[in-house]
C-alpha cells in the first residue's frame, strides 16, 4: 500500500514539474504591438523571426499604421526567452527621413520605431537573438537592405 502511495506521489510530482516547466517555456510577453504603438494603430503586416539553426520562433516584427496621423510604427515582440534580456531590434526607414531604430538587450520587445509615411514607402524589419547571442533576422529579410518595403 505504501509503495503504491509513493508511486502515485512521484507521478503527481513529475506531472506538476512538467506542467510548470512547459508553462515557463511558453511564457508570453505582456506587450501587444497595439499597446506598444498606441491608440489608432492597426496592423498592416507582420513577419516571424525564426532561429536560423533550430527553427524555433524567436519573435515577430510588426508594422502598424495610423490612418489619422499618417504614421507607421514598427515593433519586434519576442516569443522565446520572454522576460530574459536578449538582443532584439526593430527598424523603420521612411523616404527622406532618418532611420528609426531600437536595439539592445530587451526582455519583451524592441520599439516602437515611428515615422511619417503617408503617401510614401518605408523599409522595416528586425531581428532577435538566442541566449548564446546568435542573431536571426525576420523571414523575408532582404540581405541588401535588411527589411521589407511597404508603401502607404
Residue pairs with C-beta under 8 A, 6 or more apart in sequence:
27 82
27 83
28 79
28 82
29 77
29 78
29 79
29 82
29 108
29 109
30 108
31 77
31 108
31 109
32 77
33 41
33 43
33 46
33 62
33 64
33 73
33 75
33 77
34 41
34 42
34 43
34 64
36 73
36 75
36 77
36 109
36 111
36 112
37 64
37 66
37 73
37 75
37 111
37 112
37 114
38 66
38 73
38 112
40 66
40 67
40 68
40 69
41 64
41 65
41 66
41 73
42 64
42 65
42 66
42 67
43 62
43 63
43 64
44 63
44 64
44 65
44 72
44 150
45 62
45 63
45 148
45 150
46 60
46 61
46 62
46 63
47 60
47 61
47 125
47 138
47 139
47 140
47 148
48 57
48 59
48 60
48 138
48 139
49 57
49 58
49 59
49 60
49 61
49 76
49 126
49 127
49 128
49 136
49 137
49 138
49 139
50 56
50 57
50 58
50 136
50 139
51 57
51 58
51 80
51 130
51 134
51 136
52 134
52 136
53 134
54 130
56 80
56 130
57 79
57 80
58 78
58 79
58 80
58 81
58 128
58 129
58 130
58 136
59 76
59 77
59 78
59 79
59 80
59 88
59 109
59 126
59 128
60 76
60 77
60 79
60 138
61 74
61 75
61 76
61 90
61 124
61 125
61 126
61 138
62 74
62 75
62 76
62 77
63 72
63 73
63 74
63 92
63 122
63 124
63 148
63 150
64 72
64 73
64 74
64 75
65 71
65 72
65 73
65 117
65 152
66 72
66 73
69 116
70 116
70 117
70 118
70 119
70 152
71 114
71 115
71 116
71 117
71 118
72 92
72 94
72 114
72 115
72 117
72 122
72 124
72 150
72 152
73 92
73 111
73 112
73 113
73 114
74 90
74 91
74 92
74 100
74 111
74 112
74 113
74 114
74 124
74 125
74 126
75 90
75 109
75 110
75 111
75 112
75 113
76 88
76 89
76 90
76 109
76 110
76 111
76 126
76 127
76 128
77 108
77 109
78 86
78 88
78 106
78 107
78 108
78 109
78 128
80 128
80 130
81 130
81 131
82 107
82 108
83 107
83 108
84 107
84 131
85 105
85 106
85 107
86 105
86 106
86 128
86 129
86 130
86 131
86 133
87 103
87 104
87 105
87 106
87 127
87 128
87 129
87 133
87 135
88 103
88 104
88 105
88 106
88 109
88 110
88 126
88 127
88 128
88 129
89 101
89 102
89 103
89 104
89 110
89 126
89 127
89 128
90 101
90 102
90 103
90 110
90 111
90 112
90 113
90 124
90 125
90 126
91 99
91 100
91 101
91 102
91 103
91 113
91 123
91 124
91 125
91 126
91 146
91 147
92 99
92 100
92 101
92 113
92 114
92 115
92 122
92 123
92 124
93 99
93 100
93 115
93 122
93 123
93 124
93 147
94 115
94 116
94 117
94 120
94 121
94 122
95 117
95 120
95 121
95 122
96 120
97 115
97 116
100 113
100 114
100 115
101 113
102 110
102 111
102 112
102 113
103 110
104 110
110 126
111 126
113 124
115 122
117 152
118 152
119 152
120 151
120 152
121 149
121 150
121 151
121 152
122 149
122 150
122 151
122 152
123 145
123 146
123 147
123 148
123 149
123 150
124 147
124 148
124 150
125 137
125 138
125 141
125 142
125 146
125 147
125 148
126 137
126 138
127 135
127 136
127 137
127 138
127 141
128 135
128 136
129 135
129 136
130 136
137 146
138 148
140 148
141 147
141 148
142 148
142 149
